[in-house]
C-alpha cells in the first residue's frame, strides 16, 4: 500500500469512527419516532460506506467494487430522511407536490442506473479492464445528478422550515448540504478531467468526518424531529428550477464532450463555444420575466390543485400596498399590487369624478396615459356596478355576445393592450376600476382567477375609499377651522357695531362739541383698524402660541377702557401697579378683554356702572371686570355660559365668553365668573406674570 493509500485509509477510517459514535448517540437518544429510525439508518449507511472506502485502499479488489453501491445507498437514505421530514406537511395541506415528486423520481432513476453500472462492472459485463471512457463519463454524470437532487432536497427542507425552528436544523442542513455540495464539486471535476482526483477523493473522507458533529448538534436540538415544515409554491419553483438548471448543464456538458471527441481539430473550439453559449443562454432564461411567468403558469397549472398560493399572494399584496420606500402614491401601489398577482406589466386606475364620469387618475407602468372618461350611466359601468363583474376586455372586443352585446367603450378599442377591468367595490358601491395590461405569458382565466380578482378589488377599493374619506375629512376640518374663525370675527364685528351704534346715538346730543367730534373720529379710526385686523384673522392659520410676546397688560387695559369711555363714560379703571407684564399675543388678549368689557357694558344697558381693576398676587396678574347689571343664575353660569352659541342676549352669538376663556387658557391663565341675579357679575382673569414683570419686582414706570 502506497503512502497516499495510507493517508486515505486513515482519513476514511476516522470518518467511519466518527459515524460509529454518531450512530451510537442516536440510538441511545432515540425517542421511538420514525424520523429517528431514518436518521439512524442514514448514519449507519454513512459509517458502512466510509469503512468500505477505507478498506478499499488496503483491499482494492475486494472492498473497491462495494464502495460505489454503498455510496448510492448512503445518498438514497439521507434523501429519504429529508423526504420524510418534508412529507409531514403533505397530509396537512392535502396537495400533490409534483415538483418534489419530480426530484424524487429523477433521483430514483439515477440511482437505478448507477446500480446497473455497478452490477455490470462487478459481473464483468463491461469492457476490460474496467469502464470505458464513455461509460466513466456517464457514471460521473449520474453521480453529479444524484448529488444535485440531494442538494435540492436539503435546500427545499431548509427554505420551508418555519423561521423559528431553523436554528434546530441549520447544522444538519449545513452538514448534509456540504456533503452533497462536495459531491457536486468532485464529480463535476471528474467529468471535466475524465478521472477522479486522488486528492479530492481523499479529502472527501475529511469532509465526512467534519459533518458528523454538526449532525449530532441538530439531533440534540430536535430529539423528536417535530418541526413546522410547509411547502410553498416559491420553494417548488426554485427547487425545480435549480434541478432543471443542473440537468441542463449536465446534458450540455455531455454534448460538449461529444463535440470534442468527434470534432477533430475543431473539437476544443466547439466545446468551449458550446459551454459559453450554454451558460449565456441559461442566464438569459433565468433573468427573463416572460420565461419566469410562463414557468410559473406551468407549475400552477400542472403541479397544484389551486392556481395560487393565497398566503404568499396576500402577504405580497399587503407588503406592496403598505410600502412607501418607492415614493409611489397609494393609488399607484394598489395598481402595482394587483398587477403583480397576475404578472401584468402595467395598469391604470379609474375613479369616479365630480362630473358624472369615471376618469383615469393614476397608472403604474402602463404604456400610454389614458385621458378618456367613462360616464357613470354607461352600460360598461352599469355591468360592473350591478353585477360586480370582472370584464375581460379581449372577450368584449372579439365576442360582445358574452356581455349581452354590450358595445366596447372607445378607449377599449383604442388601447389593444388593455386586458381586464377589475371593479373596486366599497360597501357594495362601485368607486372605480383598474384596467390591467395583458400579462407577459398567455393566461386563460377561470373561476379561481375571477374570485381572486373580485376579492383583491374589494380590498383595494377599501384602501382607496379610506384615503378619499381622509382627504374629505381634512378638507372638512379646514372648513370647520375657517368657520370657527369666522364666527369669532362675526362676534367682534357685532361688538364694533354696538360701539358705533352707541356713538351714533350720542352724536345727536354732542355733535356740536369739538371734543366729541375728536373722540368720534378716533373711535371710527379704531373701528376701521380693528376690522382690518379681523379680516387678517380669517387668513391667519398659524399655530396658537407661535407668536408669544411680552404684553403690557396695564397699557392694554388703559387703551381699551379709554376707547370705551368715549361712548360709555361710566367705566372706571383701577390699576394698583401701573406696569404689569404678561406673556401672550397682544391682538388675542385685546380681543378677549374687549369681549368681556363689551358684555359688561351691554349688561348694564346705560343704567349702571362698569369697573376694571388690575393687581398682582403671588406671581400672577389679577384683572377683574365688574358690572352692576342684572346678573346670571348659577345654573346658567355652570352649564351654559361657556358653551358655544348659548347666550342671554336677543341679538348675541353666544361665543364671546367661550372664545375669551379659550384665549386666557392658551396663555396659561384661568377665568372665573361670579354672578348673582339682580346684583351683577364679576369676572376674574388670572394670568402668569412674564419674566420681564418678575424682574421689575413691583417697581413702577413705563417702559
matplotlib code that plots the C-alpha trace (Angstrom):
import matplotlib.pyplot as plt

x = [0.0, 1.5, 1.9, -1.1, -3.1, -2.1, -3.4, -6.7, -7.1, -6.5, -8.9, -11.8, -11.2, -11.6, -14.8, -16.2, -15.2, -17.0, -20.2, -20.0, -20.1, -22.8, -24.9, -24.4, -25.5, -28.6, -29.6, -29.2, -31.2, -33.9, -37.4, -39.1, -40.1, -39.9, -37.7, -35.1, -35.2, -34.4, -31.6, -30.0, -30.3, -28.6, -25.8, -25.3, -25.1, -22.6, -20.5, -20.6, -19.7, -16.8, -15.4, -15.6, -14.0, -11.1, -10.6, -10.7, -7.2, -6.0, -8.0, -8.9, -10.0, -12.4, -13.7, -13.3, -16.3, -18.6, -17.8, -19.9, -23.2, -22.8, -22.3, -25.6, -27.4, -26.0, -27.3, -30.7, -31.2, -30.2, -32.6, -35.3, -34.8, -35.3, -38.3, -39.9, -39.4, -40.9, -43.8, -45.3, -46.8, -48.4, -51.1, -51.9, -52.1, -53.5, -51.7, -49.7, -46.3, -45.4, -42.3, -40.7, -42.0, -40.2, -36.9, -37.6, -38.4, -35.3, -33.1, -34.6, -33.9, -30.3, -29.8, -31.2, -28.8, -25.9, -26.8, -27.0, -23.5, -22.1, -23.6, -22.4, -18.8, -18.8, -20.1, -17.5, -20.1, -18.2, -15.1, -11.9, -10.1, -13.0, -15.3, -14.5, -14.2, -17.7, -19.2, -17.0, -18.3, -21.9, -21.0, -19.7, -22.7, -25.1, -23.2, -23.4, -27.1, -27.8, -25.8, -27.8, -31.1, -29.8, -28.8, -32.2, -33.9, -31.8, -32.4, -36.1, -36.3, -34.4, -36.3, -39.7, -38.9, -40.5, -38.0, -38.5, -37.3, -34.4, -31.9, -32.6, -31.9, -29.3, -26.3, -27.9, -28.6, -25.0, -23.5, -25.5, -25.7, -22.0, -21.6, -23.8, -22.2, -18.7, -20.0, -21.2, -17.7, -15.9, -17.9, -18.0, -14.2, -14.1, -16.3, -14.1, -10.8, -12.2, -11.0, -11.5, -8.7, -7.0, -6.5, -10.2, -11.2, -9.1, -10.3, -13.8, -13.1, -12.1, -15.4, -17.4, -15.6, -16.3, -20.1, -20.6, -20.6, -22.9, -25.5, -25.1, -25.9, -29.1, -30.1, -29.6, -31.8, -34.5, -34.9, -38.3, -37.9, -41.3, -40.8, -43.2, -42.4, -44.6, -44.3, -44.7, -45.0, -42.0, -39.9, -41.2, -40.4, -36.9, -36.2, -37.4, -35.5, -32.4, -32.6, -33.6, -30.6, -28.3, -29.8, -29.5, -25.8, -25.1, -26.7, -24.8, -21.6, -22.2, -22.9, -19.6, -17.7, -19.2, -18.3, -14.7, -14.4, -15.9, -14.8, -11.1, -9.1, -12.2, -13.2, -11.9, -13.1, -16.6, -16.6, -15.6, -18.0, -20.9, -20.0, -20.0, -23.3, -24.9, -24.1, -25.2, -28.5, -29.2, -28.6, -30.9, -33.6, -33.3, -33.5, -36.3, -39.6, -41.6, -39.8, -40.4, -44.1, -44.6, -42.8, -45.0, -48.1, -47.0, -46.3, -49.6, -51.5, -49.9, -48.4, -51.1, -54.8, -55.1, -53.6, -52.4, -50.6, -53.1, -50.9, -48.0, -50.1, -51.9, -48.6, -47.1, -50.3, -50.2, -46.4, -46.7, -49.7, -48.1, -44.6, -43.7, -40.0, -40.5, -42.1, -45.2, -48.7, -51.2, -53.2, -50.1, -49.2, -52.7, -52.4, -49.0, -50.1, -52.9, -50.7, -48.1, -50.6, -51.4, -47.9, -49.4, -46.7, -48.8, -52.2, -54.4, -56.7, -60.1, -62.1, -65.5, -65.1, -67.4, -68.9, -70.8, -67.9, -65.1, -61.7, -58.1, -56.3, -53.2, -51.1, -48.3, -46.0, -48.9, -47.5, -50.0, -51.7, -55.4, -57.3, -60.8, -63.8, -66.4, -69.9, -71.3, -74.5, -72.8, -73.6, -69.9, -70.0, -73.5, -72.3, -69.5, -71.7, -74.8, -73.2, -69.7, -68.2, -64.6, -64.8, -62.4, -61.7, -60.4, -63.7, -65.6, -63.7, -64.0, -67.3, -69.7, -72.3, -70.8, -71.8, -75.3, -74.0, -72.6, -70.6, -67.0, -66.1, -63.9, -60.9, -61.1, -60.9, -58.1, -56.0, -55.4, -53.1, -55.9, -56.8, -59.1, -61.3, -61.4, -64.2, -63.3, -66.2, -66.7, -69.9, -71.4, -70.8, -68.5, -66.0, -63.7, -62.0, -58.5, -57.5, -54.8, -52.4, -52.1, -49.7, -46.3, -47.4, -50.7, -53.2, -56.6, -58.8, -61.1, -63.3, -60.4, -58.8, -62.1, -62.7, -59.3, -59.7, -63.0, -61.5, -58.4, -60.7, -62.8, -59.7, -58.1, -61.5, -61.5, -58.0, -58.8, -62.1, -60.5, -57.9, -60.6, -62.5, -59.4, -58.9, -62.5, -62.2, -59.1, -60.9, -63.9, -61.6, -60.1, -63.6, -64.5, -61.5, -62.3, -65.9, -64.8, -62.5, -65.4, -67.8, -65.3, -64.8, -68.6, -68.8, -66.1, -67.9, -71.0, -69.1, -67.8, -71.4, -72.6, -69.8, -70.6, -74.4, -73.8, -71.5, -74.2, -76.9, -74.6, -73.9, -77.4, -76.6, -73.0, -72.5, -71.5, -69.0, -65.4, -64.2, -66.9, -66.0, -62.4, -63.4, -65.8, -63.0, -60.7, -63.4, -64.1, -60.4, -60.0, -63.0, -61.5, -58.2, -60.0, -62.0, -58.8, -57.3, -60.3, -60.1, -56.5, -57.5, -59.6, -56.4, -54.3, -53.6, -50.5, -50.4, -51.5, -48.7, -46.3, -46.1, -45.8, -44.5, -44.4, -47.7, -48.0, -51.4, -51.7, -51.2, -53.6, -56.4, -55.8, -56.2, -59.3, -61.1, -60.2, -61.8, -64.9, -65.0, -65.7, -69.1, -69.7, -68.3, -69.4, -66.4, -63.5, -60.0, -58.1, -54.5, -52.6, -49.3, -49.3, -47.0, -47.9, -46.4, -47.8, -46.9, -49.3, -50.4, -51.5, -54.2, -55.8, -55.6, -57.1, -59.9, -60.7, -60.7, -62.9, -65.4, -65.7, -65.9, -68.4, -70.5, -70.4, -71.5, -74.3, -75.4, -75.9, -77.6, -76.6, -78.2, -75.3, -71.5, -68.6, -65.3, -62.0, -59.2, -55.6, -53.4, -50.5, -50.9, -48.3, -46.7, -50.0, -51.7, -55.3, -57.8, -61.4, -64.2, -67.3, -70.7, -73.9, -76.2, -79.0, -76.5, -76.9, -78.2, -75.8, -77.2, -76.6, -73.0, -72.2, -73.8, -74.4, -72.1, -69.1, -70.9, -70.8, -74.0, -75.5, -76.5, -79.0, -78.9, -81.6, -79.0, -76.0, -74.0, -73.0, -69.4, -67.7, -67.3, -66.2, -63.5, -62.3, -61.8, -60.0, -57.6, -56.9, -56.3, -54.0, -51.7, -51.6, -54.3, -57.6, -61.0, -63.6, -67.1, -69.2, -72.7, -75.8, -79.2, -80.1, -76.7, -74.3, -71.4, -67.7, -65.2, -61.7, -58.8, -55.6, -52.5, -48.9, -46.6, -43.9, -40.2, -39.9, -42.6, -41.0, -37.6, -39.1, -40.0, -43.1, -41.4, -43.5, -42.6, -43.4, -41.1]
y = [0.0, 3.4, 6.4, 8.0, 4.9, 5.0, 8.6, 7.7, 4.7, 6.8, 9.6, 7.4, 5.2, 8.4, 9.2, 5.7, 6.0, 9.4, 8.0, 4.9, 7.3, 9.4, 6.2, 5.1, 8.6, 8.5, 5.0, 6.0, 9.2, 7.7, 8.7, 5.9, 8.1, 7.3, 10.3, 8.8, 5.5, 7.2, 9.2, 6.1, 4.3, 7.2, 7.5, 3.7, 3.7, 6.5, 4.5, 1.4, 3.4, 5.2, 2.0, 0.3, 3.2, 3.0, -0.7, -0.1, 1.4, -1.8, -4.4, -2.6, -5.8, -6.8, -3.6, -1.3, -2.6, -2.3, 1.4, 2.7, 0.9, 1.8, 5.4, 5.2, 3.6, 6.3, 9.1, 7.4, 7.0, 10.6, 11.7, 9.5, 11.1, 14.6, 13.5, 12.1, 15.4, 17.3, 14.9, 15.7, 18.8, 16.9, 15.4, 18.9, 20.6, 17.6, 18.7, 16.7, 18.4, 17.3, 19.5, 17.5, 14.3, 15.1, 15.4, 12.1, 10.3, 11.7, 10.7, 7.2, 6.8, 8.0, 5.5, 2.6, 3.4, 3.6, 0.2, -1.2, 0.1, -1.2, -4.7, -4.7, -3.8, -6.3, -9.0, -8.3, -7.3, -4.1, -3.9, -5.0, -3.8, -1.7, 1.1, 2.7, 6.5, 7.0, 4.8, 6.6, 9.9, 8.6, 7.3, 10.7, 12.5, 10.2, 10.8, 14.5, 14.5, 12.4, 14.8, 17.8, 16.0, 15.5, 19.2, 20.3, 18.3, 19.9, 23.3, 22.7, 21.4, 24.4, 27.0, 25.6, 25.2, 27.8, 30.6, 30.0, 26.3, 26.8, 27.1, 23.4, 22.2, 24.7, 22.5, 19.4, 21.3, 22.7, 19.2, 17.2, 20.1, 20.3, 16.6, 16.8, 20.0, 18.5, 15.5, 18.0, 19.6, 16.2, 14.7, 17.9, 18.0, 14.3, 15.0, 17.8, 15.9, 12.4, 11.0, 11.4, 13.3, 11.2, 14.4, 15.3, 11.8, 11.6, 15.0, 13.6, 11.5, 14.6, 16.3, 13.4, 13.5, 17.2, 16.9, 14.3, 16.7, 19.1, 16.3, 15.5, 19.1, 19.1, 15.7, 17.1, 20.1, 18.0, 14.8, 14.1, 16.0, 17.6, 20.6, 23.1, 22.4, 23.6, 23.6, 26.8, 27.3, 29.6, 26.7, 24.3, 26.9, 27.4, 23.7, 22.6, 25.5, 24.5, 20.9, 21.7, 24.0, 21.2, 18.7, 21.2, 21.8, 18.0, 17.5, 20.4, 19.1, 15.7, 17.4, 19.4, 16.2, 14.5, 17.5, 17.4, 13.7, 13.9, 17.4, 16.6, 19.8, 21.9, 19.8, 22.0, 25.2, 23.7, 22.5, 25.9, 27.8, 25.5, 25.8, 29.6, 29.7, 27.3, 29.5, 32.6, 31.0, 29.8, 33.3, 34.9, 32.4, 32.8, 36.6, 36.7, 38.0, 36.2, 32.9, 33.1, 34.0, 31.1, 28.7, 29.9, 29.4, 25.9, 24.9, 26.3, 24.5, 21.1, 20.7, 22.1, 21.8, 25.6, 28.3, 30.5, 30.2, 32.6, 33.1, 34.2, 36.3, 38.1, 38.9, 40.3, 42.3, 43.9, 44.4, 46.3, 48.5, 49.4, 50.1, 53.7, 53.2, 53.6, 57.1, 55.9, 57.1, 54.8, 54.6, 53.6, 51.0, 49.5, 49.1, 47.5, 45.1, 43.7, 43.7, 41.6, 38.9, 38.3, 39.1, 42.1, 44.6, 47.7, 49.1, 52.2, 53.3, 55.0, 56.7, 58.5, 62.2, 65.1, 65.4, 62.1, 60.1, 57.8, 59.2, 57.8, 59.2, 57.0, 54.5, 52.0, 51.1, 51.4, 52.3, 55.1, 57.7, 57.4, 60.7, 59.4, 59.5, 56.8, 58.1, 56.6, 55.6, 53.8, 50.1, 49.3, 50.9, 49.5, 46.0, 46.3, 48.1, 46.0, 42.6, 43.4, 41.5, 41.5, 42.3, 40.6, 43.3, 40.8, 39.0, 42.3, 43.2, 39.8, 38.5, 41.1, 38.4, 37.2, 40.6, 40.8, 42.6, 45.5, 47.8, 48.3, 51.8, 53.9, 53.7, 49.9, 49.8, 52.4, 50.6, 47.0, 46.2, 46.7, 43.2, 43.2, 45.8, 45.0, 46.7, 48.4, 47.8, 49.6, 48.9, 47.4, 50.6, 50.9, 53.7, 52.9, 50.2, 49.1, 48.3, 45.7, 45.3, 41.9, 39.6, 38.6, 34.9, 34.0, 33.2, 31.6, 32.8, 30.5, 30.8, 31.0, 33.9, 35.9, 35.1, 36.4, 39.5, 40.4, 39.8, 42.0, 44.5, 44.9, 45.2, 47.8, 49.6, 49.9, 51.3, 53.9, 54.8, 55.3, 57.6, 59.6, 59.8, 61.0, 63.8, 64.8, 64.9, 67.1, 69.5, 69.4, 70.2, 73.1, 74.5, 74.0, 75.9, 78.7, 78.7, 78.9, 81.9, 83.5, 83.0, 84.8, 87.6, 88.0, 88.3, 91.0, 92.8, 92.8, 94.5, 97.1, 97.7, 98.1, 100.7, 102.6, 102.5, 103.9, 106.6, 107.4, 107.8, 110.2, 112.2, 113.6, 115.2, 116.2, 116.6, 120.3, 119.5, 119.7, 117.2, 114.8, 115.2, 114.4, 111.3, 110.2, 110.3, 108.4, 105.8, 105.4, 105.1, 102.5, 100.6, 100.6, 99.3, 96.5, 95.5, 95.2, 93.1, 90.9, 90.3, 89.3, 86.8, 85.0, 84.1, 83.5, 79.7, 79.9, 77.7, 79.1, 80.1, 80.5, 84.4, 84.7, 88.1, 90.2, 92.2, 95.3, 94.5, 97.8, 99.8, 97.5, 98.0, 101.7, 101.8, 99.6, 101.4, 104.7, 103.7, 102.6, 105.8, 107.8, 106.1, 104.9, 107.4, 105.3, 103.0, 103.1, 101.5, 100.9, 99.8, 99.4, 98.5, 100.7, 98.4, 94.8, 92.4, 89.1, 86.6, 86.2, 87.7, 91.3, 91.0, 87.9, 89.3, 92.6, 90.6, 88.7, 91.9, 93.8, 90.9, 90.8, 94.6, 95.0, 92.3, 94.2, 97.4, 95.7, 94.1, 97.5, 99.0, 102.5, 102.2, 101.0, 101.1, 99.0, 98.9, 97.3, 96.6, 95.2, 93.9, 91.4, 88.4, 85.6, 85.9, 86.4, 89.4, 89.6, 91.5, 92.0, 93.1, 94.0, 95.3, 96.2, 94.6, 92.0, 89.1, 85.4, 82.5, 79.8, 77.1, 79.2, 80.0, 76.4, 74.7, 77.2, 80.3, 78.7, 76.6, 78.0, 79.6, 79.9, 83.5, 85.5, 88.4, 88.6, 89.6, 87.7, 84.9, 83.2, 82.7, 85.7, 84.0, 80.7, 82.4, 84.6, 81.7, 79.8, 82.7, 83.1, 79.3, 79.2, 81.7, 79.6, 81.6, 81.0, 82.6, 82.6, 84.0, 85.0, 86.3, 87.0, 87.6, 91.3, 92.3, 91.9, 89.9, 89.8, 88.1, 87.4, 86.8, 85.3, 85.4, 84.4, 87.3, 87.4, 87.2, 90.9, 91.8, 89.5, 91.2, 94.6, 93.3, 95.5, 98.8, 101.2, 103.1, 103.0, 101.1]
z = [0.0, -1.0, 1.2, -0.4, 0.3, 3.9, 4.2, 2.5, 4.8, 7.9, 6.9, 5.9, 9.0, 11.1, 9.2, 9.9, 13.6, 13.8, 12.4, 14.7, 17.6, 16.0, 15.4, 19.0, 20.3, 18.0, 19.2, 22.9, 22.5, 20.2, 21.2, 19.3, 16.4, 12.7, 12.0, 14.4, 12.5, 9.2, 10.8, 12.5, 9.1, 7.3, 9.9, 9.8, 6.0, 6.1, 8.5, 6.4, 3.2, 5.0, 6.4, 3.0, 1.4, 3.9, 3.3, -0.5, 0.0, 1.6, -0.4, -3.7, -5.4, -2.6, -1.0, -4.0, -6.0, -2.9, -2.3, -5.2, -4.5, -0.8, -1.7, -3.7, -0.8, 1.6, -0.7, -1.0, 2.7, 3.5, 0.8, 2.2, 5.7, 4.3, 2.2, 5.4, 7.2, 4.3, 3.8, 7.2, 5.6, 2.8, 5.0, 6.4, 3.0, 1.1, -2.0, -4.5, -4.5, -8.0, -8.1, -5.3, -6.8, -10.0, -8.0, -6.2, -9.4, -11.1, -8.1, -8.1, -11.8, -11.4, -8.6, -10.7, -13.5, -11.1, -9.6, -13.1, -13.9, -10.6, -11.3, -14.9, -13.8, -10.9, -13.2, -15.8, -18.5, -19.3, -21.5, -19.7, -17.7, -16.5, -17.6, -20.9, -21.0, -22.3, -19.6, -17.0, -18.1, -17.8, -14.3, -13.3, -14.8, -12.9, -9.6, -10.2, -11.0, -7.9, -5.7, -7.2, -6.3, -2.7, -2.5, -3.8, -1.1, 1.6, 0.2, 0.0, 3.5, 5.0, 2.9, 4.0, 7.7, 9.9, 10.7, 14.4, 14.0, 11.6, 14.4, 15.1, 11.6, 10.4, 11.4, 9.8, 6.6, 6.6, 7.1, 4.6, 2.2, 2.4, 1.8, -1.4, -2.4, -2.2, -4.3, -7.0, -7.0, -7.0, -9.9, -11.9, -11.7, -12.7, -15.8, -16.8, -16.5, -17.2, -13.9, -10.2, -8.5, -5.8, -3.7, -3.9, -3.2, 0.0, 1.1, 0.9, 4.0, 5.9, 4.8, 6.1, 9.4, 9.9, 9.3, 12.0, 14.9, 13.0, 12.7, 16.3, 17.3, 15.2, 16.7, 20.2, 19.4, 17.8, 19.8, 18.3, 15.0, 15.3, 13.1, 11.5, 7.8, 5.0, 1.2, -0.8, -4.5, -4.4, -3.0, -5.6, -8.3, -7.0, -6.4, -9.8, -11.5, -9.6, -10.5, -14.1, -14.4, -13.1, -15.6, -18.4, -17.5, -17.4, -20.8, -22.3, -20.7, -22.4, -25.7, -25.3, -24.6, -27.7, -29.9, -28.6, -29.4, -32.9, -33.9, -34.6, -34.7, -34.1, -31.1, -28.3, -30.0, -30.4, -26.8, -25.4, -27.6, -26.6, -22.9, -23.2, -25.1, -22.7, -19.7, -21.5, -22.6, -19.0, -17.6, -20.2, -19.5, -15.7, -15.9, -18.4, -16.9, -19.7, -19.1, -15.3, -15.9, -18.3, -15.9, -13.0, -15.1, -16.0, -12.3, -11.1, -13.9, -13.6, -10.1, -7.8, -7.2, -6.9, -9.1, -6.3, -3.0, -1.3, 1.8, -0.3, -2.7, 0.2, 2.0, -1.1, -1.8, 1.7, 1.5, -1.8, -0.7, 2.6, 1.4, 0.8, 0.0, -3.7, -3.3, -5.3, -4.2, -2.6, -5.8, -7.8, -5.2, -5.3, -9.1, -8.8, -6.1, -8.4, -11.5, -9.6, -8.8, -12.5, -13.9, -15.7, -16.7, -16.0, -15.0, -14.9, -12.1, -12.8, -10.1, -10.1, -10.7, -9.8, -13.3, -13.6, -15.1, -14.2, -15.2, -15.1, -12.1, -11.7, -13.5, -12.9, -15.8, -18.3, -21.7, -22.5, -20.3, -20.8, -21.0, -21.7, -19.5, -18.9, -17.9, -14.7, -16.6, -19.4, -20.0, -19.2, -15.8, -15.0, -15.8, -13.2, -10.7, -10.8, -11.2, -9.8, -12.7, -13.8, -17.5, -19.9, -22.5, -25.1, -25.0, -25.1, -28.3, -30.0, -28.8, -27.3, -27.1, -23.9, -22.4, -23.8, -27.0, -25.0, -27.1, -26.1, -24.9, -27.3, -25.0, -25.0, -28.8, -28.8, -26.3, -27.5, -24.6, -22.1, -20.8, -17.8, -16.0, -12.2, -10.3, -7.0, -4.6, -1.3, 0.7, -2.4, -4.3, -7.4, -6.6, -9.5, -11.5, -12.5, -16.1, -16.3, -19.2, -21.0, -19.0, -20.1, -20.6, -22.2, -19.5, -19.7, -16.8, -14.8, -11.8, -9.4, -11.2, -11.2, -7.5, -6.6, -8.8, -7.1, -3.6, -4.2, -5.9, -2.8, -0.6, -2.9, -3.0, 0.7, 0.8, -1.8, -0.3, 3.1, 1.5, -0.2, 3.0, 4.9, 2.3, 2.6, 6.4, 6.2, 3.9, 6.3, 9.2, 7.3, 6.6, 10.2, 11.4, 9.0, 10.1, 13.8, 13.0, 11.0, 14.0, 16.3, 13.8, 13.5, 17.2, 17.2, 14.3, 16.5, 19.2, 16.8, 15.5, 19.1, 19.7, 16.5, 17.3, 20.7, 19.2, 16.7, 19.4, 21.4, 18.2, 18.3, 21.6, 21.3, 17.6, 18.0, 20.8, 19.3, 21.9, 21.0, 17.3, 18.1, 20.0, 17.3, 14.7, 16.9, 17.6, 13.9, 13.1, 15.8, 14.5, 10.9, 12.3, 14.2, 11.1, 9.1, 11.9, 11.9, 8.2, 8.7, 11.3, 8.7, 6.9, 9.9, 10.2, 12.4, 15.4, 18.7, 20.9, 17.9, 18.4, 22.1, 23.4, 26.5, 26.7, 28.9, 30.4, 32.2, 29.0, 27.1, 29.7, 29.6, 25.8, 25.9, 28.7, 27.1, 23.8, 25.6, 27.8, 24.7, 24.3, 27.8, 30.3, 33.4, 33.1, 35.6, 35.6, 38.8, 38.4, 41.6, 39.9, 36.8, 34.8, 34.7, 32.0, 31.0, 28.2, 25.3, 22.0, 22.0, 19.5, 21.0, 24.6, 23.4, 21.7, 24.9, 27.1, 24.6, 24.5, 28.3, 28.8, 25.9, 27.5, 30.8, 29.1, 27.3, 30.6, 32.3, 29.2, 30.2, 33.7, 35.8, 36.2, 34.9, 36.7, 35.7, 38.2, 37.8, 40.6, 41.3, 43.6, 44.1, 40.6, 38.8, 37.2, 38.5, 36.3, 37.5, 35.3, 37.3, 36.2, 38.1, 35.5, 36.1, 36.6, 35.7, 37.7, 39.0, 36.7, 33.6, 34.6, 35.3, 32.3, 29.5, 29.7, 28.2, 25.6, 22.1, 20.8, 24.2, 25.3, 27.3, 24.7, 22.0, 19.3, 20.7, 19.1, 22.4, 21.6, 23.3, 26.7, 25.1, 23.0, 25.8, 28.2, 25.4, 24.9, 28.6, 28.9, 25.9, 27.7, 30.9, 32.8, 34.4, 34.1, 36.9, 36.8, 39.9, 39.2, 41.2, 39.8, 40.4, 41.6, 38.7, 37.5, 38.4, 36.0, 37.3, 35.0, 36.4, 34.1, 35.0, 35.1, 32.4, 33.3, 32.5, 35.1, 37.6, 37.1, 37.9, 41.4, 41.5, 40.5, 38.5, 35.5, 31.8, 29.6]

ax = plt.figure().add_subplot(projection="3d")
ax.plot(x, y, z, "-o")
ax.set_aspect("equal")
plt.show()
